[in-house]
């Protein structure tokens, strides 16, 4: 577990989540943090638990001293690695609930829109991916309505959510204009000619919207007090 600033505070201040496929999860994957990614989700794929844990261990060593949240999409890997967070794409119902990897760990899941926002109440899920963010070239209705009902930087703080699905440097401004202040990406980065540069473009766009948002300073201060 990475310490320093608490995980809930880091989650509230996160803007860009990057989902890392197995083929891109080499040691250099941790360097996406230096290009603006705040939450790195290492997907397990076909790897064994031991192999996936090794990936996270290597990433942590390279991220030492940074506030990056290190996550996985596998409960088994999360438990073994004591990951900061576990993300469940479509969790469904589980008779024994969802295990945290440690006392302060975060759990995330995907939701379709504001009708599912009550599932992000912290018991057990503390953040969500909302999407698709882009449908047929336009901002998805779920994301736009989520931004209207749950403004990302309002106080008292709403559930933490990231717009996800179809976001790229070409579409991120439309998603921001719809009210999103956090985004989760995969294909736009790893299908690009320069994944690090693409990550930086997305991170800069989100940062620009964040720091000019009315109430941004108050939201940040509240995140450290929570």
C-alpha positions as CSV (number, residue, x, y, z in Angstrom):
1,X,0.0,0.0,0.0
2,X,1.3,3.5,-0.9
3,X,1.1,5.8,2.0
4,X,1.7,9.6,2.4
5,X,-1.7,11.2,1.5
6,X,-4.8,9.1,2.3
7,X,-6.3,7.1,-0.5
8,X,-9.7,8.8,-0.3
9,X,-8.1,12.2,-0.6
10,X,-6.0,11.1,-3.5
11,X,-9.1,9.6,-5.2
12,X,-11.0,12.9,-4.8
13,X,-8.1,14.8,-6.4
14,X,-7.6,12.3,-9.2
15,X,-8.5,13.5,-12.7
16,X,-7.2,10.8,-15.2
17,X,-7.6,7.1,-14.8
18,X,-5.6,4.9,-17.1
19,X,-6.6,1.3,-17.7
20,X,-3.4,-0.6,-18.6
21,X,-3.8,-3.8,-20.7
22,X,-1.5,-6.7,-20.0
23,X,0.6,-6.2,-23.1
24,X,1.5,-2.6,-22.0
25,X,2.2,-3.5,-18.4
26,X,5.9,-3.5,-18.5
27,X,8.1,-1.5,-16.0
28,X,7.7,1.6,-18.1
29,X,3.9,1.6,-17.5
30,X,4.4,3.3,-14.2
31,X,5.9,6.3,-16.1
32,X,2.3,7.2,-17.2
33,X,2.1,8.9,-13.8
34,X,4.7,11.4,-14.8
35,X,2.6,12.2,-17.9
36,X,-0.5,13.0,-15.8
37,X,-2.3,9.7,-14.9
38,X,-3.5,9.7,-11.3
39,X,-5.0,6.2,-11.2
40,X,-3.4,3.3,-12.9
41,X,-5.5,0.1,-13.2
42,X,-3.4,-2.9,-14.2
43,X,-5.6,-5.5,-15.8
44,X,-4.8,-9.1,-15.1
45,X,-5.8,-10.7,-18.5
46,X,-4.5,-14.3,-18.7
47,X,-1.6,-13.8,-16.3
48,X,-1.3,-15.8,-13.1
49,X,-1.9,-14.0,-9.8
50,X,1.8,-14.2,-9.2
51,X,2.7,-12.6,-12.5
52,X,0.2,-9.8,-12.1
53,X,1.4,-9.1,-8.5
54,X,4.9,-8.8,-9.8
55,X,3.7,-6.1,-12.3
56,X,2.2,-4.1,-9.5
57,X,5.3,-4.5,-7.3
58,X,7.5,-3.2,-10.0
59,X,5.2,-0.3,-10.6
60,X,5.2,0.6,-6.9
61,X,8.9,0.8,-6.8
62,X,9.0,3.2,-9.8
63,X,6.2,5.2,-8.2
64,X,7.8,5.6,-4.8
65,X,7.1,9.0,-3.3
66,X,4.3,9.8,-5.8
67,X,0.6,10.0,-5.0
68,X,-0.5,7.7,-7.8
69,X,-3.2,5.2,-7.0
70,X,-2.2,1.7,-8.0
71,X,-5.2,-0.6,-8.8
72,X,-6.1,-3.9,-10.5
73,X,-9.2,-5.4,-12.0
74,X,-8.8,-8.7,-10.1
75,X,-9.8,-9.3,-6.5
76,X,-7.3,-12.1,-6.2
77,X,-4.5,-9.9,-7.5
78,X,-5.6,-7.1,-5.3
79,X,-5.5,-9.2,-2.2
80,X,-2.1,-10.7,-2.9
81,X,-0.6,-7.3,-3.9
82,X,-2.4,-5.2,-1.3
83,X,-3.4,-2.9,-4.1
84,X,-4.7,0.6,-3.4
85,X,-7.9,-0.2,-5.2
86,X,-9.8,-2.9,-7.1
87,X,-12.1,-2.0,-10.1
88,X,-15.0,-4.2,-11.0
89,X,-16.4,-3.6,-14.5
90,X,-19.8,-5.3,-14.0
91,X,-19.7,-6.7,-10.5
92,X,-23.2,-8.2,-10.2
93,X,-24.2,-9.9,-7.0
94,X,-21.8,-11.8,-4.8
95,X,-23.0,-13.9,-1.9
96,X,-20.1,-13.0,0.3
97,X,-19.7,-9.4,-0.8
98,X,-16.6,-7.7,-2.1
99,X,-13.3,-7.9,-0.3
100,X,-11.1,-5.0,0.3
101,X,-7.5,-5.5,-0.2
102,X,-6.7,-3.8,3.1
103,X,-8.5,-1.6,5.6
104,X,-8.1,1.7,3.6
105,X,-8.5,0.2,0.1
106,X,-10.9,1.6,-2.5
107,X,-13.4,-0.3,-4.6
108,X,-14.7,0.9,-7.9
109,X,-17.2,-0.2,-10.5
110,X,-18.9,0.8,-13.7
111,X,-22.3,2.4,-13.8
112,X,-24.6,3.6,-16.6
113,X,-25.6,6.9,-15.1
114,X,-27.2,8.8,-12.2
115,X,-29.8,6.1,-11.6
116,X,-26.9,3.9,-10.3
117,X,-25.1,6.6,-8.4
118,X,-26.4,5.2,-5.1
119,X,-24.1,2.2,-5.7
120,X,-21.1,4.5,-5.1
121,X,-22.0,5.3,-1.5
122,X,-18.8,3.8,0.0
123,X,-20.4,0.5,1.0
124,X,-18.5,-1.0,-0.6
125,X,-17.9,1.1,-3.8
126,X,-16.2,4.5,-3.5
127,X,-15.8,5.5,-7.2
128,X,-17.4,4.7,-10.5
129,X,-16.8,4.8,-14.3
130,X,-19.8,6.2,-16.1
131,X,-20.3,5.6,-19.7
132,X,-20.2,5.3,-22.6
133,X,-18.9,8.9,-22.5
134,X,-19.1,9.2,-26.3
135,X,-21.8,7.6,-28.4
136,X,-21.9,8.1,-32.2
137,X,-19.5,11.1,-31.8
138,X,-21.6,12.8,-29.1
139,X,-21.4,12.9,-25.4
140,X,-23.5,10.1,-23.9
141,X,-26.7,10.9,-22.1
142,X,-25.6,9.1,-18.9
143,X,-22.5,11.2,-18.6
144,X,-24.3,14.5,-19.3
145,X,-27.0,13.7,-16.8
146,X,-24.5,12.5,-14.2
147,X,-22.7,15.8,-14.4
148,X,-26.0,17.7,-14.0
149,X,-27.1,15.7,-10.9
150,X,-23.7,15.0,-9.4
151,X,-21.4,17.9,-10.3
152,X,-17.9,16.5,-9.8
153,X,-16.6,19.4,-7.6
154,X,-19.7,20.4,-5.7
155,X,-19.7,20.6,-1.9
156,X,-20.8,18.6,0.0
157,X,-18.8,16.2,-2.1
158,X,-20.7,13.8,-4.4
159,X,-19.6,10.3,-5.3
160,X,-16.3,10.3,-7.3
161,X,-17.0,9.4,-10.9
162,X,-15.0,9.2,-14.1
163,X,-16.5,9.5,-17.6
164,X,-15.4,6.5,-19.6
165,X,-15.7,5.1,-23.1
166,X,-14.7,6.7,-26.3
167,X,-12.7,9.5,-24.8
168,X,-9.7,10.7,-26.8
169,X,-7.8,14.0,-27.4
170,X,-10.4,14.7,-30.0
171,X,-13.5,14.2,-27.8
172,X,-12.3,15.1,-24.3
173,X,-13.2,18.8,-24.6
174,X,-16.8,17.8,-25.4
175,X,-16.9,15.5,-22.3
176,X,-15.5,18.4,-20.2
177,X,-18.1,20.8,-21.7
178,X,-20.8,18.4,-20.6
179,X,-19.6,18.7,-17.0
180,X,-17.2,15.8,-16.5
181,X,-13.9,16.6,-14.7
182,X,-12.5,13.1,-14.5
183,X,-11.9,10.6,-17.3
184,X,-10.9,7.0,-17.7
185,X,-9.2,5.9,-20.9
186,X,-7.6,2.9,-22.5
187,X,-7.8,2.6,-26.3
188,X,-7.1,6.2,-27.0
189,X,-3.8,5.9,-25.3
190,X,-2.6,2.4,-26.2
191,X,-3.8,2.6,-29.9
192,X,-2.0,5.9,-30.4
193,X,1.5,6.3,-31.9
194,X,2.8,7.9,-28.7
195,X,0.9,6.7,-25.6
196,X,2.8,9.0,-23.2
197,X,2.1,12.1,-25.3
198,X,-1.6,11.2,-25.6
199,X,-1.8,10.7,-21.9
200,X,-0.3,14.2,-21.4
201,X,-2.8,15.8,-23.8
202,X,-5.7,14.2,-21.9
203,X,-4.3,15.1,-18.5
204,X,-3.7,18.7,-19.5
205,X,-7.2,19.1,-20.8
206,X,-8.7,17.8,-17.6
207,X,-6.3,19.9,-15.4
208,X,-7.2,23.0,-17.3
209,X,-10.9,22.5,-16.7
210,X,-10.3,21.5,-13.1
211,X,-8.2,24.5,-12.0
212,X,-10.6,27.0,-13.6
213,X,-13.7,25.4,-12.1
214,X,-15.4,27.8,-9.6
215,X,-14.9,26.2,-6.2
216,X,-11.9,24.2,-7.1
217,X,-9.8,25.5,-4.3
218,X,-12.6,24.8,-1.7
219,X,-13.1,21.3,-3.1
220,X,-9.4,20.5,-2.8
221,X,-9.2,21.8,0.8
222,X,-12.3,19.8,1.7
223,X,-10.7,16.6,0.2
224,X,-7.8,16.9,2.6
225,X,-10.1,17.4,5.6
226,X,-12.4,14.5,4.8
